[in-house]
Amino acid sequence: MLLWLWTSFILTILASAGLEIRHRNRNAQRRRLAALIRQQPAPSDGDGTALADMRRRVQKLAEAPPTGLKAWTLRLAQRAGMEISPLGYWMLTAAVVIALGALLIGPARLQIPMALSIALAFGAGLPWFVLSLLAARRQNAFTTAFADATDAIVRNIKAGLSLGEALRMVGREMPPVVADVFRKLGEEQDLGVPLDQALTRAAERVGTPEMRFFAVVLSIQRQTGGNLAETLGNLSGLLRSRKKLRDRVKALSAEARASAAIIGSMPFIIAGLLWLTSPDYLDPLFDSSGGRALLVAGLVWMAIGAFVMRRMVDLRI
């Protein structure tokens, strides 16, 4: 059984690595074609064959719009700032489940049904938890620097640059977490994607209310007209006010968040200390059917309690 599990783990890892290499190569080829299109001179009358051919090649490299579970996985990976394909994510999840099951059956000496149940529950949630944590950190960093990026766009527009050039300038000069978003936005415009559609895709990739505000403001301004610099300046002031309010709420809820972290970690700390001091004390939890049932029930209730405490201290602005 263990040999079969470790063999499956190795094969799954190799398959996942192959999928990721293919996915990264397609993205790199798409970026190279976008750079070539950007360098092409504006076609004269009847002389746009090369440019049109490049755009057709890009469309062939682009995947069909994902839906359902594939779209959810791709959106989570994009918000975490990782180039990972949906199939590669699920292959990696399967590898984590198999590896955790092998460790629980081998060194932990758990029975096969219980070991596989725990591995499926925790192994399937671990990649999602890691990507969600990375996405939250990336979104916080983006929100922190986004008001400065908006101010930079306003300055570039007042200096006489077009909106497209102002967006590309932000993609070259701002911190990486903001520059990556606007660089991708400029690449999509070079590939012929309309600005409204490119802004909608960027808002989906970032997943913050601030970026959605930005996309809506630019879309409405393009339809109704008006002073774009003044509109974006007002938006920048709104973004800074939201950030101040969010920081204040975070400071006021710091004690509650610390209490929730301590309460949630105490059972695991106590179990670890008991395991170190009296290794045989916890054996009934793993060796008897009643103990295993209590262990599973305790983990389920712990998960519910952690979710409730998380919702209590997570105040969204």
Phi, psi and omega in degrees: 000313180296319179298319179296319181295314182291326175295317177296322179297314181296316180295322179294319178298317180296318179295319178296319178296319178297319178296320181291322177297316178297317181296317180292323178296320178295318179294320179294320178294323178294320179293323178295319178294323177296321178294322178294320178297321179296327182277347181289138175290158179299128184290142174278179182300122178076012183233045178245023184293314183296317180294318179294324179294320178298318180293325175295322177295322178295319179296327177292325179286331181289138179282158175296149180305121183287157178222162174064225183295326178296318179295321179297316181294315180296321180294319178296318179294320179294320179292333175278354180076027183243140176268087181228133180282153179302317179294322177296324177298314182288330173295319177295321176299317177297322178296320179295318179298316181295316181295317179295321177297319178296321179292323180288325178285321183279273184299322182280344176059038175274156176291152189300313180299316181292319180298316180291326178294314179295319180297319180293321182290311184276323181293324179288331181273341184295310177299321177298319180296317181295313179295322178295321178294316178295321179295320179295318179295319180293320179295321177295318178295322178295315181297323180296320185263355188289325179297320177295323178296320178296319176298322178296321177297319179298316180296319180295321179293318178294333178282355176107003179280153175286168181297318179299316178294323178296319178295319178293326178296320177296322178294342179262334191249338185276171176303156188304322185295330176270321182298323180299319182294314183284333174293318176295324177297318178293322178297319180294324176294321177297330180277002177095009178284131177302150185298320180299316180292321178295322178294321178297318178296319179297319178296323177292321180293323182278312176077025178248149177300327181297318179290328176293321175302315182299315181295318181293318181298314180294321180295316180293320181296324179293331181275324186258340183081187181118183181280104183293320181297318179293320179298314179291328175297318176296321177297320178299318177297320177296318180296319179292323178295319178296320179295318178298317179294319179296319179295323179294317178296321179296321178292320181290331181262010182297319181295318179295321179292321177295319178297319179296320179294320180292314180297319181290331183270344185301313180302322181288323178295315180296318178297320178295319178294319177297322179296323180285319184276321181225084185301330183276351186293325183264004181301322179301334178293332184255335186268334182255153180293322177296319179295320179294322178295318177295322180296315179296317179297320178296319179294322178296314179293326175297319179296318178296317179297319178297321179295317180295315179295324177298317180291330181289323184262355181267092180262113183267139180250000000 
